[in-house]
Amino acid sequence: EEIYTNITQHCWEMFVDMMRNVTVSELCEWKVISRPYSTLQACLEEGADSLHYGYPNALAEQFIFQSHHRYFHNCTGQHQVFLDPPEDVLLAMIIAPICLIPFLVTLVIWR
């Protein structure tokens, strides 16, 4: 248990060090934070695997939650929420391929 605690602490310190290069305006951009975040997750998982611990586990989750609380707590709701298209557009997108199929089948049979 103590060894895994040391491993997770090392993973966290590496993550914090990588996040020092990220500006406040970039904290919610996945292109920027994906590498540090994925590195943290991989480090926690590899540490658990090397000691034959299950993953995810309580200690690893604690560091993941801590990363969200410290760095990413203001990221929700900033990006546009995509809604379904209007019903007439959706209907056209569904019917157009259905109507095209008999035409293509007829064309193949005719050729």
DASUL-V944352 format. One record per residue. RES is the residue in one letter. NEAR is the number of other ideal C-beta (glycine too) atoms within 12 Angstrom. Layout:
RES NEAR
RES NEAR
This chain:
E 13
E 10
I 16
Y 29
T 22
N 15
I 29
T 36
Q 23
H 21
C 34
W 31
E 19
M 26
F 33
V 21
D 15
M 23
M 26
R 13
N 14
V 26
T 13
V 15
S 12
E 19
L 24
C 23
E 20
W 17
K 12
V 21
I 28
S 18
R 20
P 31
Y 30
S 20
T 24
L 38
Q 28
A 20
C 30
L 39
E 27
E 21
G 30
A 28
D 18
S 14
L 22
H 11
Y 22
G 15
Y 25
P 19
N 23
A 18
L 29
A 32
E 20
Q 20
F 36
I 28
F 19
Q 23
S 33
H 22
H 13
R 19
Y 30
F 28
H 15
N 15
C 22
T 10
G 9
Q 14
H 11
Q 6
V 8
F 6
L 9
D 11
P 12
P 10
E 11
D 11
V 13
L 13
L 14
A 14
M 16
I 14
I 13
A 13
P 12
I 13
C 15
L 14
I 13
P 12
F 14
L 14
V 12
T 12
L 11
V 10
I 9
W 8
R 7
